[in-house]
Amino acid sequence: MLENALKNKQDHFDYKEMTSQLRQTLSGLQLQLRDKKLPVIVIFEGWSAAGKGSLIGDMIKYLDPRFFKVHSTLAAAEHEKRYPLLKRFWEDIPEYGKMSIMDRSWYRELAIARMEEDISGAEYSRRINSVNCFERQLTDDGYLIIKLFLHISKDEQKRRFNKLRDDDETKWRVTELDKKRHKHYDEYYESFDDMLVKTNSPHAPWHIIEAADKAFTRYQMFSIIVDRITAALSGERKGFPVTEDFPLLPMPELADISLEGKAIPGDEYIVQLKKCQKELSVLHSRLYQAKIPLIIAFEGWDAAGKGGAIKRIASALDPRGYEAVPIAAPDKTELNHHYLWRFWNRLPKTGHIAIFDRTWYGRVMVEKLEGFTSPERCEQAYAEINEFEKELTDSGAIVVKFWLQIDKDEQLRRFTERQNTPEKQWKITDEDWRNREKWDSYEKAVNEMLRRTSTVYAPWNVIEANDKPFARIKTMQIIINAVKERLKEEKKK
């Protein structure tokens, strides 16, 4: 792609005047972005000394600073390395109607990492796929991603480095790493070009800017940004199809799961509970030492016993190493982001545990059935969720998912008990009763969810939960087995 960098400069054009007009146009477009709640991400990548900093300064000069933020992406800090690769970038995506302007981005984890961090070819390919999925998920949600790569020749880069070094005020800007990269310009060129080709997608294409002439470079930048924003504001948001080739496991229909005989006597429950909690406590320590994060996701019918199961699991863990995450309806800030944003922000770091009381699956259940989200976005969510969980497991996490299954009679008994017991009345709401009236619709949605998102890397575990003690022991045993299996795999490495 770099060979095809824009070279259509025409000397008779007054690029300064044209750029000034485009700058004013961009200022007006920012107001329209706010009104239409169109979020924009502008990415500046390219060679050292290509002029990224000065271009960003030119771009934001007349923009309202309340509605954009500039992010300078450095190498990941040690604490950031304890999370999945993309977590820190998910944190920086803008709210609807605002802009994020990125001085380098997630792309430093690709070509630069390939050249300087000695990542394997397989890891490089995985990261390419992760970035492509990330950008498609954002654009499917309405985000506009504008990717600019500033291209200069080796000779031009050398000239700019010399100019910087000749001035005492700027010589610090040319680092030893810059010198090393310049020395190996041709190898970096090949790596950049490969990255650009493999991440040049219909939903987030690259724009290669020939950056030797500064006036022409500014004109190209403003022209591309104005054109892309104008088109996005005037056109319909397009979704891009995803081939669902995720490795799925067969799942039974909820109606076919027998709840009969799935109970445990009180005395045996106490013995099993102590045994499981003791084992979980030991395994938590081993997870911490092995730096393996564990994500436990609970879904199920209202009053199915999620809270009680979470409480028994949590009481076995070191409180410094886990977080129980209750998921309610999204607040105003969360509603102004991609729906996965709030879950990326709650992921555990290496060696820690996150227990989710309800999860990202609300998108394909309550949001779908109650009409809170468009049918198109709900349909896209199945693939997005599978991609999300694949990213977690590829990053080293164990993901254990539970659906707590009870029948309608047992739910009614528990609802009635809560309503008639003063200290439990806070647990029952009018919404619970409304949801119960839609049992059949919810059951259909859950069956589809289980069928389309029970992958080999993050399978669903349906727990027979009419008997709470039985459900608690079974969930703990499944967690114990999953952790043991993973630790065994780590030992073989």
C-alpha positions as a printed Julia matrix, in Angstrom:
493×3 Matrix{Float64}:
   0.0     0.0    0.0
   2.85    2.37   0.74
   3.89    2.35  -2.92
   0.5     3.87  -3.73
   0.82    6.81  -1.34
  -0.98    9.91  -2.58
   1.18   11.83  -5.03
  -1.39   14.0   -6.74
  -0.03   17.31  -5.61
  -0.68   20.13  -8.05
   1.64   23.09  -7.65
  -0.84   25.67  -8.93
  -3.28   24.94  -6.07
  -3.33   27.26  -3.08
  -3.23   24.5   -0.45
  -3.03   26.93   2.46
  -6.29   28.64   1.47
  -8.02   25.34   0.79
  -6.84   23.95   4.12
  -8.15   27.02   5.94
 -11.59   26.46   4.42
 -11.56   22.78   5.34
 -10.55   23.62   8.91
 -13.57   25.88   9.28
 -15.77   23.19   7.77
 -14.49   20.65  10.29
 -15.35   23.01  13.14
 -18.94   23.13  11.93
 -19.08   19.36  11.44
 -18.15   18.85  15.09
 -21.48   20.43  16.09
 -23.32   18.02  13.79
 -21.46   15.07  15.32
 -22.8    16.07  18.71
 -26.34   16.51  17.44
 -26.41   13.15  15.65
 -24.4    11.39  18.37
 -21.87   10.16  15.84
 -18.65    9.05  17.6
 -15.42    9.49  15.65
 -11.97    8.01  16.14
  -9.11    9.55  14.16
  -5.91    7.52  14.19
  -2.53    9.01  13.29
   0.13    6.43  12.47
   3.3     6.67  10.43
   7.04    7.12  10.47
   8.91    8.97  13.19
   9.32   12.66  12.22
   6.46   12.38   9.72
   4.63   15.2   11.52
   1.9    13.49  13.51
   2.11   15.91  16.43
   1.93   19.07  14.37
  -0.95   17.7   12.29
  -2.94   16.86  15.41
  -2.3    20.38  16.66
  -3.58   21.8   13.38
  -6.64   19.58  13.45
  -7.83   20.52  16.92
  -7.01   24.22  16.75
 -10.6    25.3   16.12
 -12.46   22.37  17.66
 -14.43   22.61  20.89
 -12.15   20.95  23.49
 -15.12   19.76  25.54
 -16.01   17.22  22.88
 -12.73   15.62  21.9
  -9.75   14.07  23.62
  -6.24   13.41  22.34
  -4.65   10.12  23.38
  -0.91    9.54  23.06
  -0.25    5.82  22.95
   2.99    4.68  24.53
   4.28    1.18  25.06
   2.05   -0.68  27.51
   3.0    -0.15  31.16
   3.55   -3.2   33.36
   0.11   -2.94  34.97
  -1.5    -2.68  31.51
   0.21   -5.88  30.43
  -1.8    -7.71  33.08
  -4.95   -7.26  31.01
  -5.97   -8.34  27.5
  -4.18   -6.44  24.77
  -7.13   -4.29  23.7
  -8.46   -3.35  27.14
  -6.63   -0.03  27.38
  -7.89    0.96  23.94
 -11.49    0.05  24.72
 -11.21    2.42  27.68
 -10.35    5.28  25.31
 -13.2     4.95  22.83
 -15.28    8.16  22.81
 -18.86    8.63  23.88
 -21.45    8.98  21.15
 -21.13   12.45  19.64
 -17.51   12.95  20.69
 -14.09   12.39  19.13
 -10.98   10.51  20.13
  -7.82   11.61  18.34
  -5.04    9.08  18.67
  -1.34    9.84  18.36
  -0.54    6.21  17.57
  -2.97    3.55  18.65
  -3.48   -0.2   18.9
  -1.37   -0.45  15.75
   1.83   -0.11  17.73
   0.98   -3.61  19.0
   1.27   -4.95  15.45
   4.11   -3.88  13.14
   6.23   -2.3   15.88
   5.74   -5.29  18.2
   6.57   -7.65  15.35
   9.86   -5.85  14.76
  10.87   -5.07  18.34
   9.18   -7.5   20.73
   9.9   -10.72  18.88
   6.28  -11.85  18.89
   5.61  -15.03  16.96
   3.96  -15.16  13.57
   0.96  -16.83  15.17
   0.66  -14.07  17.78
   1.0   -11.41  15.09
  -1.83  -13.03  13.1
  -3.96  -13.25  16.24
  -3.45   -9.55  16.92
  -4.34   -8.67  13.33
  -7.6   -10.58  13.71
  -8.28   -8.96  17.1
  -7.83   -5.46  15.7
 -10.02   -6.18  12.68
 -12.76   -7.54  14.95
 -12.42   -4.57  17.31
 -12.8    -2.04  14.52
 -15.71   -3.9   12.93
 -17.51   -4.07  16.27
 -17.13   -0.31  16.67
 -18.25    0.54  13.14
 -21.23   -1.82  13.45
 -22.23    0.27  16.46
 -22.03    3.47  14.43
 -18.47    4.6   15.16
 -16.55    6.28  12.36
 -12.88    5.26  12.3
 -10.53    7.37  10.18
  -7.05    5.85   9.87
  -4.19    7.99   8.56
  -0.69    6.72   7.86
   1.91    9.44   7.27
   4.49    8.22   4.8
   7.9     9.74   4.17
  10.94    8.32   2.42
  14.11    7.23   4.18
  15.98   10.26   2.81
  13.24   12.64   3.98
  13.26   11.08   7.42
  17.04   11.48   7.63
  16.77   15.13   6.6
  14.19   15.8    9.33
  16.22   13.97  11.97
  19.28   16.07  11.08
  17.26   19.26  11.32
  15.96   18.29  14.75
  19.43   17.35  16.0
  20.91   20.65  14.8
  18.67   22.59  17.18
  19.39   22.38  20.93
  15.69   22.82  21.64
  14.63   19.8   19.54
  17.55   17.38  19.46
  16.08   15.42  22.39
  13.24   14.36  20.13
  15.5    12.08  18.09
  15.99    9.03  20.29
  18.29    6.05  19.99
  15.23    4.02  19.04
  14.5     6.46  16.21
  18.05    5.98  14.94
  17.69    2.22  15.09
  14.41    2.29  13.2
  15.88    4.6   10.57
  18.85    2.26  10.1
  16.42   -0.6    9.44
  13.98    1.53   7.44
  13.53   -1.08   4.7
  12.59   -3.83   7.18
  10.13   -1.54   8.95
   8.74   -0.54   5.56
   7.9    -4.16   4.78
   6.36   -4.68   8.2
   4.25   -1.51   7.99
   3.11   -2.41   4.5
   2.05   -5.9    5.57
   0.12   -4.46   8.51
  -1.63   -1.88   6.35
  -2.72   -4.47   3.78
  -4.06   -6.88   6.41
  -6.0    -4.21   8.32
  -7.36   -2.27   5.35
 -11.04   -3.1    5.64
 -14.24   -1.71   4.05
 -15.45   -0.47   7.43
 -12.12    1.1    8.45
  -9.89    1.74   5.42
  -6.41    3.19   5.57
  -5.58    6.57   4.04
  -1.9     6.83   3.11
  -0.73   10.43   3.19
   2.45   11.38   1.36
   3.89   13.71   3.99
   6.99   15.28   2.43
   5.4    18.68   1.79
   3.8    20.07   4.95
   1.23   22.31   3.27
   0.06   19.49   1.02
   0.06   17.07   3.96
  -2.25   19.33   5.99
  -4.56   19.67   3.01
  -4.74   15.89   2.56
  -5.46   15.36   6.25
  -8.29   17.89   6.44
  -9.72   16.78   3.12
  -9.9    13.12   4.17
 -11.34   13.85   7.61
 -13.96   16.3    6.3
 -14.98   13.96   3.48
 -15.32   10.92   5.77
 -17.31   12.79   8.44
 -19.56   14.44   5.85
 -20.3    11.06   4.26
 -20.99    9.46   7.64
 -23.37   12.25   8.66
 -25.31   12.1    5.42
 -25.4     8.34   4.9
 -26.98    5.39   6.65
 -24.9     3.4    9.07
 -23.94    0.11   7.46
 -23.33   -3.16   9.23
 -20.84   -5.65   7.84
 -21.71   -9.35   7.84
 -19.76  -11.74  10.03
 -19.31  -15.38   9.11
 -20.17  -17.28  12.27
 -17.55  -20.0   12.12
 -17.08  -20.25  15.87
 -16.52  -23.79  17.18
 -19.81  -24.5   18.95
 -20.85  -27.28  21.3
 -24.31  -28.89  21.1
 -26.68  -27.62  23.8
 -29.95  -29.13  25.01
 -33.21  -27.18  24.99
 -34.14  -25.94  28.45
 -37.39  -27.9   28.3
 -35.39  -31.12  27.87
 -33.33  -30.64  31.04
 -34.69  -32.74  33.89
 -34.71  -31.08  37.29
 -36.02  -34.14  39.09
 -33.75  -35.74  41.66
 -31.15  -32.97  41.42
 -30.96  -32.28  45.15
 -28.51  -32.8   48.0
 -29.32  -33.54  51.66
 -28.5   -30.83  54.21
 -25.78  -32.73  56.06
 -24.04  -33.74  52.85
 -24.3   -30.18  51.55
 -22.38  -28.81  54.55
 -19.62  -31.38  54.06
 -19.39  -30.75  50.31
 -19.5   -26.98  50.75
 -16.55  -26.96  53.15
 -14.59  -29.27  50.87
 -15.23  -27.17  47.77
 -14.46  -23.88  49.51
 -11.21  -25.22  50.87
 -10.18  -26.41  47.43
 -11.19  -23.11  45.82
  -9.09  -21.2   48.33
  -6.0   -23.22  47.41
  -6.67  -22.93  43.69
  -7.11  -19.16  43.95
  -3.58  -18.95  45.31
  -2.28  -21.1   42.49
  -4.07  -18.98  39.91
  -2.42  -15.9   41.35
   1.01  -17.49  41.19
   0.42  -18.65  37.63
  -0.93  -15.17  36.66
  -4.1   -16.65  35.16
  -7.28  -14.52  35.31
 -10.63  -16.23  35.94
 -13.96  -14.84  34.73
 -17.12  -16.43  36.14
 -20.37  -15.4   34.44
 -23.77  -16.05  36.03
 -27.03  -15.88  34.13
 -30.36  -17.51  34.93
 -34.0   -17.01  35.71
 -35.02  -14.39  38.26
 -34.77  -15.96  41.74
 -32.72  -18.88  40.38
 -30.11  -18.46  43.12
 -27.31  -16.54  41.43
 -26.62  -14.37  44.47
 -26.45  -17.31  46.87
 -24.07  -19.23  44.6
 -21.83  -16.17  44.18
 -21.76  -15.61  47.95
 -20.56  -19.19  48.62
 -17.87  -18.92  45.95
 -16.66  -15.51  47.09
 -16.4   -16.54  50.74
 -13.74  -19.07  49.73
 -11.56  -16.5   47.98
  -8.91  -14.04  49.13
 -10.83  -10.72  49.18
  -7.78   -8.94  47.76
  -7.93  -11.03  44.61
 -11.5   -10.99  43.38
 -14.38   -8.69  42.57
 -18.08   -9.52  42.41
 -19.6    -7.41  39.64
 -23.38   -6.85  39.74
 -24.72   -5.83  36.34
 -27.82   -3.67  36.32
 -29.36   -1.54  33.6
 -26.63    0.63  32.01
 -26.28    4.16  33.33
 -26.13    7.29  31.16
 -22.38    7.07  30.54
 -22.56    3.37  29.68
 -25.45    3.96  27.28
 -23.25    6.48  25.46
 -20.68    3.81  24.57
 -20.58    0.49  22.75
 -22.37   -1.97  25.05
 -19.21   -4.07  25.58
 -17.31   -1.02  26.88
 -18.53   -1.39  30.46
 -17.54   -5.06  30.53
 -14.05   -4.44  29.17
 -13.64   -1.94  32.0
 -14.44   -4.59  34.64
 -12.12   -7.39  33.53
  -9.77   -8.91  36.11
  -6.01   -8.57  35.82
  -3.75  -11.61  35.74
  -4.14  -13.85  38.78
  -7.43  -12.22  39.82
 -11.05  -13.29  39.58
 -14.16  -11.43  38.4
 -17.59  -12.88  39.2
 -20.33  -11.32  37.07
 -23.89  -11.37  38.42
 -25.5   -11.04  35.0
 -23.38  -10.21  32.01
 -23.01   -9.04  28.43
 -25.72  -11.57  27.52
 -28.36   -9.02  28.47
 -27.99   -7.75  24.89
 -29.55  -10.96  23.48
 -32.14  -11.42  26.24
 -33.72   -8.46  28.02
 -32.56   -5.82  25.5
 -33.75   -7.98  22.63
 -37.13   -8.92  24.1
 -37.95   -5.52  25.57
 -37.0    -3.68  22.39
 -34.26   -1.61  24.06
 -31.89   -2.39  21.17
 -32.57   -2.72  17.45
 -33.03   -6.26  16.07
 -30.01   -5.73  13.8
 -27.68   -4.89  16.7
 -29.04   -7.79  18.77
 -28.33  -10.17  15.9
 -24.79   -8.84  15.55
 -24.25   -9.35  19.28
 -23.96  -13.13  19.02
 -20.8   -12.86  16.94
 -19.5    -9.92  19.0
 -19.91  -11.9   22.21
 -18.13  -14.92  20.78
 -15.32  -12.65  19.6
 -15.17  -10.96  23.0
 -14.87  -14.27  24.85
 -12.34  -15.54  22.29
 -10.23  -12.46  22.97
 -10.4   -13.17  26.7
  -9.4   -16.82  26.41
  -6.69  -16.09  23.81
  -5.28  -13.58  26.29
  -4.99  -16.33  28.89
  -8.24  -16.06  30.87
 -10.44  -18.93  31.99
 -14.09  -18.17  31.2
 -16.74  -20.21  33.05
 -20.39  -19.48  32.2
 -23.45  -20.66  34.13
 -27.15  -20.66  33.31
 -29.17  -21.45  36.47
 -32.26  -23.33  35.43
 -35.45  -23.56  37.54
 -39.01  -24.3   36.52
 -41.97  -21.91  36.61
 -43.49  -23.47  39.73
 -40.25  -23.11  41.7
 -39.88  -19.51  40.57
 -43.43  -18.73  41.68
 -42.76  -20.33  45.08
 -39.61  -18.21  45.54
 -41.31  -15.02  44.35
 -44.15  -15.59  46.8
 -41.77  -16.31  49.66
 -39.86  -13.11  48.96
 -43.02  -11.07  48.78
 -44.33  -12.47  52.06
 -41.04  -12.16  53.98
 -40.32   -8.55  55.09
 -36.52   -8.92  55.08
 -36.63  -10.37  51.55
 -39.14   -8.02  49.95
 -36.38   -5.84  48.48
 -35.46   -8.8   46.26
 -38.78   -8.84  44.4
 -39.86   -6.08  42.0
 -42.7    -5.39  39.59
 -40.21   -6.02  36.79
 -39.67   -9.58  38.07
 -43.4   -10.25  37.76
 -43.5    -8.71  34.27
 -40.58  -10.86  33.15
 -42.34  -13.93  34.48
 -45.3   -13.22  32.2
 -42.87  -13.45  29.25
 -41.39  -16.79  30.37
 -41.98  -18.52  27.03
 -40.4   -15.69  25.04
 -37.42  -15.59  27.38
 -37.02  -19.37  27.18
 -36.89  -19.17  23.39
 -34.28  -16.4   23.57
 -32.18  -18.33  26.1
 -32.24  -21.46  23.95
 -30.96  -19.46  21.0
 -28.31  -17.81  23.18
 -27.06  -21.17  24.48
 -27.03  -22.68  21.01
 -25.13  -19.81  19.37
 -22.64  -18.88  22.11
 -21.58  -22.16  23.73
 -18.12  -22.32  22.2
 -15.37  -24.82  22.89
 -13.32  -22.06  24.51
 -16.2   -20.64  26.61
 -18.94  -23.29  26.94
 -22.2   -22.86  28.79
 -22.9   -24.92  31.92
 -26.61  -25.35  32.59
 -27.14  -25.89  36.32
 -30.24  -27.62  37.65
 -31.14  -25.1   40.34
 -34.52  -26.08  41.79
 -32.48  -27.19  44.82
 -30.17  -24.35  45.85
 -27.61  -26.49  47.72
 -27.25  -28.8   44.71
 -26.74  -25.81  42.38
 -24.11  -24.23  44.62
 -22.04  -27.4   44.89
 -22.27  -28.13  41.17
 -21.15  -24.63  40.17
 -18.2   -24.79  42.55
 -17.17  -28.21  41.28
 -17.27  -26.99  37.68
 -15.09  -23.99  38.57
 -12.66  -26.25  40.44
 -12.38  -28.64  37.51
 -11.89  -25.82  35.0
  -9.09  -24.29  37.06
  -7.42  -27.65  37.67
  -7.51  -28.47  33.98
  -5.95  -25.15  33.07
  -3.23  -25.44  35.7
  -2.44  -28.9   34.39
  -2.05  -27.47  30.88
   0.24  -24.73  32.19
   2.41  -27.32  33.91
   2.95  -29.14  30.6
   4.28  -26.01  28.9
